[in-house]
Amino acid sequence: MIIVKKYLRSTQDWISIEDITKEGFIKIKNKNIFLKIIKVEPINFNLKTDLEKEAILNSYKIFLKTCNFNLQILIHTRKEEISRIIQNIKKTKNYKINIISNEYIKFLKKINSEKKSSSKNYYIVVDEKYENLLEDNIYFKLNEKYQKIKECLNRCGNKVKECNKKEVLDVLYYFFNTQKNNIKER
C-alpha cells in the first residue's frame, strides 16, 4: 500500500513575505524585518576615458566604505521577448519585403536563442530590523539608506530609483518564477 501525504499549504505559506506596501516596502513574516528594493541603472564603464574610469572607481570605493549597513546586489538577466517585434515585421504585404522580413526574423530568432539578446536589471536590497521601532521609523531608516545609496551612486554616474509596489512584485515574480522569462500581465 502506498501512502501519499497531502500538503494543503499554499505558495503564500512558504514565501516569507507578509506584506508589500504601496511605497514598495516588504515586510517579512515572523522576522521583524522590512526590506526595500532599489533599482540601479548602470553606466557603460567601457565608454569612459581613463580619467573618468579612475574617478568612478574612487566613487565606488567611497560608496562601499560609507555603507555601514548590510546590502545585497541582485542582477537579473533575461532573454528579450521578441514575439511583438516578429508580429510587426510579419504585417507587411509586399512580397519582396516579405522575403527580406523572413530572413530578418530567422536572424532575430537565432540571436535570441543563443542568448545574445538579453537585458539586465540591477537592484540593491537593504533591510532594517524593527524590534522596538514603529513602522514609521523603519520607513525613515530605510529611506535614509536609500538616500545614501542614491547620493553615492549618482556620483558614479548611475541613476538610482525606488521601486514601487508593482516593480517589487515584478522583481519577486522573476525571483520565484525561474521557468519563465517574461512577466505575465497583471
C-alpha positions in Angstrom: 0.0 0.0 0.0 1.3 3.4 -1.0 0.7 6.3 1.4 0.6 9.7 -0.1 0.8 12.7 2.1 -1.2 15.7 1.1 0.2 19.1 1.8 -2.5 21.7 1.7 -0.2 24.6 2.2 -0.3 27.3 -0.5 2.7 29.1 -2.0 1.9 32.1 0.2 2.5 29.8 3.3 6.2 29.1 2.4 7.1 32.5 0.9 8.2 34.6 3.9 6.6 37.9 2.7 3.9 39.2 4.9 3.0 42.4 3.1 4.2 44.9 0.4 3.2 48.5 1.0 2.3 50.8 -1.9 5.7 52.5 -1.5 7.4 49.2 -2.1 8.5 48.2 1.5 8.4 44.5 2.0 7.5 43.1 5.5 9.0 39.7 6.2 6.9 37.2 8.2 7.9 36.4 11.8 11.4 38.0 11.4 10.8 41.7 12.4 12.5 42.8 9.2 11.5 45.2 6.4 13.2 45.3 3.0 13.5 48.0 0.4 14.4 47.2 -3.2 16.3 49.9 -5.2 16.8 49.9 -8.9 20.1 51.0 -10.3 20.6 52.0 -13.9 24.3 51.4 -14.6 26.7 53.4 -16.8 28.7 52.0 -19.6 32.1 51.9 -18.0 33.9 50.8 -21.2 32.9 54.1 -22.9 34.6 56.3 -20.3 38.1 57.8 -20.6 40.8 56.6 -18.2 40.4 59.6 -16.1 36.7 59.1 -15.8 37.1 55.4 -15.0 39.5 56.3 -12.2 37.0 58.9 -10.8 34.2 56.3 -11.0 36.2 53.6 -9.2 37.2 56.1 -6.5 33.5 57.0 -6.1 32.6 53.3 -5.7 35.3 52.9 -3.1 33.8 55.8 -1.1 30.3 54.2 -1.6 31.5 50.9 -0.2 33.3 52.5 2.7 30.4 54.7 3.7 27.8 52.0 3.7 27.7 51.0 7.3 24.8 48.7 6.7 24.1 45.3 5.0 23.0 45.3 1.4 22.5 42.8 -1.3 23.1 43.3 -5.0 20.7 41.5 -7.3 21.4 41.2 -11.0 18.6 39.8 -13.1 19.3 38.8 -16.7 16.5 37.8 -19.0 16.2 36.9 -22.6 14.4 39.5 -24.6 10.8 38.8 -25.7 10.8 39.3 -29.5 7.3 38.0 -30.4 5.8 41.5 -30.7 8.7 42.6 -33.0 8.2 39.5 -35.1 4.4 40.1 -35.4 5.1 43.7 -36.5 7.6 42.5 -39.1 5.1 39.9 -40.5 2.4 42.6 -41.1 3.9 43.7 -44.4 2.0 42.6 -47.5 4.7 43.4 -50.1 6.2 40.1 -51.5 9.7 41.4 -51.9 9.8 42.9 -48.4 8.3 39.6 -47.0 11.4 37.7 -48.3 13.7 40.1 -46.5 11.5 40.1 -43.5 11.5 36.3 -43.2 15.3 36.3 -43.3 15.4 39.0 -40.7 13.0 37.0 -38.4 15.3 34.0 -38.7 18.2 36.1 -37.8 16.4 37.6 -34.7 15.3 34.1 -33.5 18.9 32.8 -33.9 20.4 35.6 -31.9 17.7 35.4 -29.3 18.1 31.6 -28.9 21.8 32.0 -28.4 21.0 34.4 -25.5 22.9 37.2 -27.1 20.0 39.5 -26.9 19.3 39.9 -23.2 18.8 42.7 -20.8 20.0 43.1 -17.3 18.3 44.8 -14.4 20.3 45.7 -11.3 18.9 46.1 -7.8 20.2 46.8 -4.4 18.2 45.3 -1.4 18.5 46.9 2.0 16.9 45.7 5.3 16.0 47.1 8.7 15.0 45.2 11.8 12.2 46.7 13.9 12.4 45.1 17.3 11.4 48.2 19.3 10.7 50.6 16.5 7.5 51.9 15.0 6.8 51.2 11.3 7.2 54.9 10.5 10.7 54.8 12.0 11.5 51.8 9.9 10.4 53.5 6.7 12.5 56.5 7.7 15.6 54.4 8.3 15.2 52.5 5.0 14.7 55.8 3.2 17.9 57.1 4.8 19.7 54.1 3.4 18.1 54.7 0.0 19.2 58.4 0.0 22.8 57.4 1.0 23.0 54.8 -1.8 21.4 57.2 -4.3 23.9 60.0 -3.4 26.9 57.8 -3.7 25.9 56.0 -6.9 24.8 59.3 -8.6 28.4 60.5 -8.1 29.5 57.4 -10.1 27.1 58.3 -12.9 24.4 55.7 -12.1 20.7 56.6 -11.9 19.0 55.2 -8.8 15.3 55.0 -8.1 13.0 53.5 -5.6 10.9 50.5 -6.6 7.1 50.9 -6.0 4.8 48.0 -5.3 4.4 46.9 -8.9 8.1 47.0 -9.5 8.7 45.0 -6.3 6.1 42.4 -7.4 7.9 42.2 -10.8 11.3 41.5 -9.1 9.7 38.9 -6.8 7.9 37.3 -9.8 11.2 36.9 -11.6 12.9 35.6 -8.5 10.3 33.0 -7.7 9.3 32.1 -11.3 12.6 30.7 -12.7 10.9 28.8 -15.5 9.5 31.8 -17.3 11.5 34.8 -18.5 8.5 37.1 -19.0 6.2 38.8 -16.7 2.6 38.0 -17.3 0.3 41.0 -17.5 -1.4 41.5 -14.2 
